[in-house]
């Protein structure tokens, strides 16, 4: 897009990237979009490129000079793209470019100053709160980097113009000064390294039931201005399949970018995972498939699998002997000989049965519950008392109200559709 001469000189570069992995040493830059903004928050111009052979591909070496023109002495602003910017630096370094330190700012960090009341701080949440249009939903990898860069530029403009009446964030003004001090070199200073092959397509992610809103809720429950960006990266890479048990060790590459020590990063990951587990319990979503997914996330984030089992046991009114992990460890029965339908339902969910949509507990679940406990459940039908004979000439008899009237009752002797899941043996 041609530059509009009515606006000022560009001072900020709103950048969005797509990268292939989370390890800086091996990840490749797939796409990049840059929208430049002047000091008043007005868009100056925009540019984008697809750098992956699957798209309208061009080589990074062919656009390196253009990137210098677009980014040199610019304050780089992303929503939460510190890792993507670091991969860009590494890619250009392999082409022989010795780049200065980048002056960066993220919208997530700035949102704590300009949008302090937000619960969730995803790009779409920030745009909604600030009244900025966001095309394509703003959730990687579905949205396009150009749309994200435009949204970041729009938010940056709102912040610079203090549209909400909030005083200026000093860092937002100082970052342009730091950027101006260190220009990029005119070109590469050494020979480029041999071309590297593109990594193969990554497999499916490890999330099904926990994707989307549950991740955002868990972040909101434990994050602060110092840890929100890091957890947002964890959630995004879990969601799009870049973060798996096989790639989890490379999270260490991102910790220094968010000024976190390994110990602090491990602590906030554990707090994030504990929040996920308790949200699953509160939502009644801890059946077999959900537990297995939580175990995979625990393995990925370096958390103990016991942190999945123990909260479920503590939150359920009946201890269940068949609740096991992959080691085969069982929880002891409490020896009850009577149980309420609510207790049996909780036991069934925790053992992998699918009870959603049932009005009455299926017979197979009740029988499995009996087999797992020392004593059978009392399923004796309650017979209504026989009313005394009506006296001749008496008026209509008025029945005393029943304590359980209007309360849905579960008929355990009626055979319902068998459960979809199977108990863990």
FIGUMAR-829409 format. One record per residue (C-alpha): residue in one letter; residue number from 1; x, y negated, z. Coordinates in nm, 2 decimals, padded with zeros to 4 digits, always signed. Each point is the difference from the previous one (the first is absolute). Layout:
N
   gulo   paza        x        y        z
      A    NUM        X        Y        Z
...
***
This chain:
425
   gulo   paza        x        y        z
      X      1   +00.00   +00.00   +00.00
      X      2   +00.14   -00.34   -00.10
      X      3   +00.09   -00.24   +00.28
      X      4   -00.25   -00.27   +00.07
      X      5   +00.20   -00.33   +00.00
      X      6   -00.26   -00.16   +00.23
      X      7   +00.11   +00.21   +00.29
      X      8   +00.32   -00.02   +00.20
      X      9   +00.32   +00.20   -00.02
      X     10   -00.03   +00.36   +00.12
      X     11   +00.12   +00.06   +00.35
      X     12   -00.16   +00.33   +00.09
      X     13   -00.02   +00.33   -00.19
      X     14   -00.30   +00.23   +00.09
      X     15   +00.13   +00.34   -00.09
      X     16   -00.17   +00.34   -00.02
      X     17   +00.19   +00.33   -00.08
      X     18   -00.07   +00.36   -00.06
      X     19   +00.28   +00.25   +00.10
      X     20   +00.04   +00.37   -00.03
      X     21   +00.10   +00.09   +00.35
      X     22   +00.10   -00.12   +00.35
      X     23   +00.38   +00.08   -00.02
      X     24   +00.17   -00.32   -00.12
      X     25   +00.30   +00.20   -00.14
      X     26   -00.21   +00.20   -00.24
      X     27   -00.33   -00.18   -00.05
      X     28   -00.07   -00.17   -00.33
      X     29   -00.18   -00.32   -00.08
      X     30   -00.31   +00.09   -00.21
      X     31   -00.17   -00.34   -00.04
      X     32   +00.05   -00.36   +00.12
      X     33   -00.22   -00.31   -00.02
      X     34   +00.11   -00.36   +00.09
      X     35   -00.23   -00.30   +00.04
      X     36   +00.19   -00.32   +00.08
      X     37   -00.15   -00.27   +00.22
      X     38   +00.11   -00.36   +00.07
      X     39   +00.04   -00.16   +00.34
      X     40   -00.37   -00.11   +00.01
      X     41   -00.12   +00.36   -00.07
      X     42   -00.09   -00.05   -00.37
      X     43   +00.07   +00.29   -00.24
      X     44   +00.27   -00.10   -00.25
      X     45   +00.04   +00.32   -00.21
      X     46   -00.01   +00.38   +00.01
      X     47   +00.19   +00.29   -00.15
      X     48   -00.01   +00.38   +00.02
      X     49   +00.17   +00.30   -00.14
      X     50   -00.05   +00.38   +00.00
      X     51   +00.33   +00.18   +00.05
      X     52   -00.11   +00.36   -00.01
      X     53   +00.00   +00.22   -00.31
      X     54   -00.36   +00.10   +00.05
      X     55   -00.12   -00.36   -00.07
      X     56   +00.09   -00.27   -00.25
      X     57   +00.35   +00.05   +00.11
      X     58   +00.30   -00.23   -00.01
      X     59   +00.34   +00.05   +00.16
      X     60   +00.08   -00.20   +00.32
      X     61   +00.33   -00.10   -00.17
      X     62   -00.20   -00.18   -00.27
      X     63   -00.19   -00.21   +00.25
      X     64   +00.27   -00.06   +00.26
      X     65   +00.07   -00.35   -00.13
      X     66   -00.37   -00.08   +00.00
      X     67   -00.02   +00.12   +00.36
      X     68   +00.29   -00.24   +00.08
      X     69   -00.19   -00.28   -00.16
      X     70   -00.31   +00.08   +00.19
      X     71   +00.14   +00.08   +00.35
      X     72   +00.33   -00.19   +00.04
      X     73   -00.03   -00.26   +00.28
      X     74   -00.37   +00.10   +00.05
      X     75   -00.15   +00.09   +00.34
      X     76   -00.13   +00.35   -00.06
      X     77   -00.34   +00.06   +00.14
      X     78   -00.17   +00.34   +00.01
      X     79   -00.29   +00.14   +00.18
      X     80   +00.21   +00.27   +00.17
      X     81   +00.26   +00.08   -00.27
      X     82   +00.33   -00.01   +00.18
      X     83   +00.08   +00.36   -00.11
      X     84   -00.09   -00.08   -00.37
      X     85   +00.23   -00.30   +00.00
      X     86   +00.28   +00.20   +00.15
      X     87   -00.04   +00.26   -00.28
      X     88   +00.01   -00.28   -00.25
      X     89   +00.33   -00.12   +00.15
      X     90   +00.14   +00.36   -00.01
      X     91   -00.11   +00.04   -00.37
      X     92   +00.17   -00.32   -00.10
      X     93   +00.31   +00.09   +00.20
      X     94   +00.04   +00.31   -00.22
      X     95   -00.01   -00.22   -00.30
      X     96   +00.30   -00.20   +00.14
      X     97   -00.19   -00.30   +00.16
      X     98   +00.14   -00.12   +00.33
      X     99   -00.30   -00.18   +00.15
      X    100   -00.01   -00.23   +00.30
      X    101   -00.23   +00.06   +00.30
      X    102   -00.37   -00.05   -00.10
      X    103   -00.20   -00.26   +00.19
      X    104   -00.32   +00.19   +00.07
      X    105   -00.34   -00.04   +00.17
      X    106   -00.29   +00.23   +00.02
      X    107   -00.37   -00.08   +00.00
      X    108   -00.06   +00.25   +00.28
      X    109   +00.24   -00.19   +00.23
      X    110   -00.14   -00.34   -00.10
      X    111   -00.36   +00.12   +00.05
      X    112   +00.05   +00.02   +00.38
      X    113   +00.05   -00.38   -00.01
      X    114   -00.26   -00.10   -00.26
      X    115   -00.26   +00.28   +00.05
      X    116   +00.05   +00.09   +00.37
      X    117   -00.35   +00.16   +00.05
      X    118   +00.03   +00.27   -00.27
      X    119   -00.03   +00.36   +00.12
      X    120   +00.13   +00.15   -00.33
      X    121   +00.28   -00.17   -00.20
      X    122   -00.01   +00.18   -00.33
      X    123   +00.03   -00.22   -00.30
      X    124   -00.38   +00.03   -00.07
      X    125   -00.07   -00.09   +00.37
      X    126   +00.22   -00.31   -00.02
      X    127   -00.15   -00.11   -00.33
      X    128   -00.36   +00.04   +00.13
      X    129   +00.08   -00.20   +00.31
      X    130   +00.17   -00.28   -00.19
      X    131   -00.25   +00.00   -00.29
      X    132   +00.26   +00.11   -00.27
      X    133   -00.12   +00.20   -00.29
      X    134   +00.16   +00.35   -00.04
      X    135   -00.05   +00.20   -00.31
      X    136   +00.02   +00.38   +00.00
      X    137   -00.06   +00.06   +00.37
      X    138   +00.36   -00.06   +00.11
      X    139   +00.07   +00.35   +00.12
      X    140   +00.31   +00.16   -00.16
      X    141   +00.04   +00.19   -00.22
      X    142   -00.34   -00.08   -00.15
      X    143   +00.04   -00.38   -00.03
      X    144   +00.24   -00.16   -00.25
      X    145   +00.32   -00.18   +00.13
      X    146   -00.11   -00.31   -00.20
      X    147   -00.32   -00.02   +00.19
      X    148   +00.18   +00.04   +00.33
      X    149   +00.25   -00.27   -00.08
      X    150   -00.28   -00.24   -00.10
      X    151   -00.17   +00.08   +00.33
      X    152   +00.32   -00.06   +00.20
      X    153   +00.05   -00.33   -00.19
      X    154   -00.36   -00.10   +00.09
      X    155   +00.05   +00.08   +00.37
      X    156   +00.33   -00.19   -00.01
      X    157   -00.18   -00.30   -00.15
      X    158   -00.26   +00.01   +00.28
      X    159   +00.27   +00.01   +00.26
      X    160   +00.20   -00.28   -00.16
      X    161   -00.30   -00.22   -00.03
      X    162   -00.11   +00.08   +00.36
      X    163   -00.35   +00.06   -00.12
      X    164   -00.11   +00.13   +00.34
      X    165   +00.15   -00.30   +00.19
      X    166   +00.27   +00.21   +00.15
      X    167   +00.34   -00.18   +00.05
      X    168   +00.28   +00.10   -00.24
      X    169   +00.20   +00.31   +00.08
      X    170   +00.36   -00.12   +00.03
      X    171   +00.13   +00.31   -00.17
      X    172   -00.21   -00.05   -00.30
      X    173   +00.17   -00.34   -00.06
      X    174   +00.35   +00.11   +00.10
      X    175   +00.01   +00.30   -00.22
      X    176   +00.03   -00.22   -00.32
      X    177   +00.31   -00.17   +00.15
      X    178   +00.17   +00.34   +00.06
      X    179   -00.09   +00.11   -00.35
      X    180   +00.15   -00.32   -00.16
      X    181   +00.34   +00.05   +00.17
      X    182   +00.08   +00.33   -00.17
      X    183   -00.06   +00.01   -00.37
      X    184   +00.03   +00.32   -00.20
      X    185   +00.32   +00.05   -00.21
      X    186   -00.03   -00.07   -00.37
      X    187   +00.04   +00.36   -00.09
      X    188   +00.14   +00.34   +00.10
      X    189   +00.36   +00.00   +00.14
      X    190   +00.08   +00.36   -00.07
      X    191   -00.09   +00.29   -00.23
      X    192   -00.33   +00.16   +00.04
      X    193   -00.02   +00.35   +00.14
      X    194   -00.11   +00.29   -00.22
      X    195   -00.38   +00.01   -00.05
      X    196   -00.19   +00.22   +00.25
      X    197   -00.29   +00.23   -00.09
      X    198   -00.34   -00.10   +00.11
      X    199   -00.14   +00.21   +00.29
      X    200   -00.28   +00.24   -00.08
      X    201   -00.35   -00.07   +00.09
      X    202   -00.06   +00.03   +00.37
      X    203   -00.25   +00.25   +00.13
      X    204   -00.33   -00.07   +00.18
      X    205   +00.00   -00.19   +00.32
      X    206   -00.06   +00.17   +00.34
      X    207   -00.31   -00.20   +00.09
      X    208   -00.37   +00.08   -00.07
      X    209   -00.22   -00.09   +00.30
      X    210   +00.24   -00.25   +00.15
      X    211   +00.06   -00.22   -00.31
      X    212   -00.12   -00.36   -00.02
      X    213   -00.19   -00.15   +00.29
      X    214   +00.12   +00.24   +00.27
      X    215   +00.36   -00.10   -00.07
      X    216   -00.08   -00.37   +00.01
      X    217   -00.19   +00.05   +00.33
      X    218   +00.29   +00.18   +00.15
      X    219   +00.24   -00.28   -00.10
      X    220   -00.24   -00.26   +00.15
      X    221   -00.01   +00.19   +00.32
      X    222   +00.38   +00.00   +00.07
      X    223   +00.18   -00.25   -00.23
      X    224   +00.12   -00.35   +00.07
      X    225   +00.18   -00.27   -00.20
      X    226   +00.33   +00.19   +00.04
      X    227   -00.12   +00.35   -00.11
      X    228   -00.30   -00.06   -00.22
      X    229   +00.20   -00.01   -00.33
      X    230   +00.18   +00.32   +00.08
      X    231   -00.31   +00.19   +00.08
      X    232   -00.17   -00.14   -00.31
      X    233   +00.29   +00.14   -00.20
      X    234   -00.05   +00.34   +00.18
      X    235   -00.37   +00.00   -00.07
      X    236   +00.04   -00.10   -00.37
      X    237   +00.26   +00.26   -00.07
      X    238   -00.20   +00.27   +00.18
      X    239   -00.30   -00.10   -00.21
      X    240   +00.17   +00.01   -00.34
      X    241   +00.21   +00.31   +00.06
      X    242   +00.35   -00.15   +00.03
      X    243   +00.02   +00.08   +00.37
      X    244   -00.01   +00.38   +00.07
      X    245   +00.18   +00.23   +00.24
      X    246   +00.26   +00.05   -00.28
      X    247   +00.07   -00.38   -00.04
      X    248   -00.06   -00.11   +00.36
      X    249   +00.38   -00.03   +00.08
      X    250   +00.02   -00.28   -00.25
      X    251   -00.22   -00.22   +00.22
      X    252   +00.33   -00.09   +00.17
      X    253   +00.08   -00.21   -00.31
      X    254   -00.30   -00.23   +00.08
      X    255   +00.06   -00.05   +00.37
      X    256   +00.27   -00.27   -00.03
      X    257   -00.21   -00.19   -00.25
      X    258   -00.26   -00.05   +00.27
      X    259   +00.26   -00.07   +00.27
      X    260   -00.08   +00.32   +00.19
      X    261   +00.24   +00.23   +00.18
      X    262   -00.04   +00.38   -00.06
      X    263   -00.14   +00.03   +00.35
      X    264   -00.25   -00.28   -00.04
      X    265   -00.11   +00.14   -00.34
      X    266   -00.05   +00.34   +00.16
      X    267   -00.20   -00.15   +00.29
      X    268   -00.24   -00.19   -00.23
      X    269   -00.05   +00.30   -00.22
      X    270   -00.10   +00.21   +00.30
      X    271   -00.24   -00.27   +00.12
      X    272   -00.15   -00.02   -00.36
      X    273   -00.04   +00.38   -00.01
      X    274   -00.16   +00.02   +00.35
      X    275   -00.25   -00.26   -00.12
      X    276   -00.08   +00.21   -00.31
      X    277   -00.07   +00.31   +00.22
      X    278   -00.23   -00.19   +00.24
      X    279   -00.19   -00.16   -00.29
      X    280   -00.05   +00.35   -00.15
      X    281   -00.14   +00.12   +00.34
      X    282   -00.23   -00.30   +00.03
      X    283   -00.13   +00.05   -00.35
      X    284   -00.05   +00.38   +00.07
      X    285   +00.24   +00.08   -00.28
      X    286   +00.23   +00.26   +00.15
      X    287   -00.10   +00.31   -00.18
      X    288   +00.25   +00.24   -00.15
      X    289   +00.08   -00.20   -00.32
      X    290   +00.03   -00.32   +00.20
      X    291   +00.23   +00.16   +00.26
      X    292   +00.22   +00.14   -00.27
      X    293   +00.03   -00.34   -00.16
      X    294   +00.08   -00.15   +00.34
      X    295   +00.27   +00.26   +00.04
      X    296   +00.15   -00.09   -00.34
      X    297   +00.00   -00.37   +00.10
      X    298   +00.16   +00.09   +00.33
      X    299   +00.28   +00.19   -00.18
      X    300   +00.05   -00.30   -00.23
      X    301   +00.02   -00.27   +00.27
      X    302   +00.21   +00.21   +00.24
      X    303   -00.27   +00.06   +00.25
      X    304   -00.08   +00.32   +00.20
      X    305   -00.28   +00.22   -00.11
      X    306   -00.11   +00.02   +00.36
      X    307   -00.10   -00.36   -00.03
      X    308   -00.28   +00.13   -00.23
      X    309   -00.12   +00.30   +00.21
      X    310   +00.02   -00.15   +00.35
      X    311   -00.23   -00.31   -00.05
      X    312   -00.26   +00.22   -00.17
      X    313   +00.00   +00.25   +00.30
      X    314   -00.02   -00.29   +00.25
      X    315   -00.29   -00.17   -00.19
      X    316   -00.21   +00.32   -00.04
      X    317   -00.23   +00.12   +00.29
      X    318   +00.10   +00.37   -00.05
      X    319   +00.35   +00.14   -00.02
      X    320   +00.02   +00.22   -00.30
      X    321   +00.23   +00.31   +00.00
      X    322   +00.02   +00.01   -00.38
      X    323   +00.13   -00.35   -00.05
      X    324   +00.36   +00.08   -00.12
      X    325   +00.28   -00.16   -00.19
      X    326   +00.22   +00.18   -00.25
      X    327   +00.21   +00.15   +00.28
      X    328   -00.31   +00.20   +00.12
      X    329   -00.02   -00.16   +00.34
      X    330   -00.35   +00.03   +00.14
      X    331   -00.18   -00.21   +00.26
      X    332   -00.16   +00.20   +00.29
      X    333   -00.38   +00.03   +00.04
      X    334   -00.17   -00.16   +00.29
      X    335   -00.23   +00.30   +00.06
      X    336   -00.33   -00.19   -00.03
      X    337   -00.30   +00.22   -00.06
      X    338   -00.23   -00.28   -00.11
      X    339   +00.07   -00.28   -00.24
      X    340   -00.21   -00.28   -00.15
      X    341   -00.05   -00.04   -00.38
      X    342   +00.22   -00.31   +00.01
      X    343   +00.29   +00.20   +00.16
      X    344   -00.04   +00.28   -00.26
      X    345   +00.00   -00.26   -00.28
      X    346   +00.32   -00.16   +00.13
      X    347   +00.16   +00.35   +00.03
      X    348   -00.11   +00.09   -00.36
      X    349   +00.14   -00.32   -00.14
      X    350   +00.33   +00.04   +00.18
      X    351   +00.02   +00.36   -00.14
      X    352   -00.05   -00.09   -00.36
      X    353   -00.37   +00.06   -00.05
      X    354   -00.19   -00.25   -00.22
      X    355   -00.31   -00.10   +00.19
      X    356   -00.08   -00.32   -00.19
      X    357   -00.36   +00.00   -00.12
      X    358   -00.13   +00.27   +00.23
      X    359   -00.31   -00.08   +00.21
      X    360   +00.05   +00.32   +00.20
      X    361   +00.33   +00.18   +00.07
      X    362   +00.03   +00.30   -00.23
      X    363   -00.02   +00.34   +00.16
      X    364   +00.35   +00.09   -00.11
      X    365   +00.15   -00.30   +00.19
      X    366   -00.19   +00.10   +00.32
      X    367   +00.13   +00.36   -00.04
      X    368   +00.35   -00.12   -00.06
      X    369   -00.03   -00.21   +00.31
      X    370   -00.11   +00.29   +00.21
      X    371   +00.29   +00.22   -00.13
      X    372   +00.24   -00.27   +00.10
      X    373   -00.12   -00.03   +00.36
      X    374   -00.03   +00.25   +00.29
      X    375   -00.38   -00.01   +00.03
      X    376   -00.28   -00.03   -00.26
      X    377   -00.20   -00.32   -00.04
      X    378   -00.34   +00.01   +00.15
      X    379   -00.23   +00.00   -00.30
      X    380   -00.31   +00.13   +00.17
      X    381   -00.31   -00.17   -00.16
      X    382   -00.18   -00.21   +00.25
      X    383   -00.36   +00.11   +00.02
      X    384   -00.26   -00.27   +00.06
      X    385   -00.21   +00.07   +00.31
      X    386   -00.35   +00.14   -00.07
      X    387   -00.26   -00.27   +00.07
      X    388   -00.28   +00.09   +00.25
      X    389   -00.34   +00.08   -00.15
      X    390   -00.21   -00.31   -00.07
      X    391   -00.30   -00.03   +00.24
      X    392   -00.35   -00.03   -00.15
      X    393   -00.10   -00.36   -00.05
      X    394   +00.34   -00.14   +00.06
      X    395   +00.14   -00.28   -00.22
      X    396   +00.31   +00.03   -00.21
      X    397   +00.31   +00.10   +00.18
      X    398   +00.28   -00.25   +00.01
      X    399   +00.35   +00.16   -00.03
      X    400   +00.27   -00.13   +00.23
      X    401   +00.29   -00.16   -00.21
      X    402   +00.29   +00.24   -00.06
      X    403   +00.35   -00.13   +00.10
      X    404   +00.13   +00.13   -00.34
      X    405   -00.28   -00.14   -00.21
      X    406   +00.11   -00.19   -00.31
      X    407   +00.36   +00.14   +00.05
      X    408   +00.12   +00.20   -00.30
      X    409   +00.05   +00.36   +00.11
      X    410   +00.24   +00.25   -00.15
      X    411   -00.14   +00.34   -00.09
      X    412   +00.30   +00.24   +00.03
      X    413   -00.20   +00.31   -00.10
      X    414   -00.07   -00.15   -00.35
      X    415   +00.26   +00.10   -00.26
      X    416   +00.13   -00.30   -00.19
      X    417   +00.24   -00.03   -00.28
      X    418   +00.34   +00.13   +00.11
      X    419   +00.28   -00.25   +00.07
      X    420   +00.23   -00.11   -00.28
      X    421   +00.31   +00.01   +00.21
      X    422   +00.15   +00.30   +00.19
      X    423   +00.11   +00.01   +00.36
      X    424   +00.37   +00.00   +00.06
      X    425   +00.10   +00.34   +00.12
***
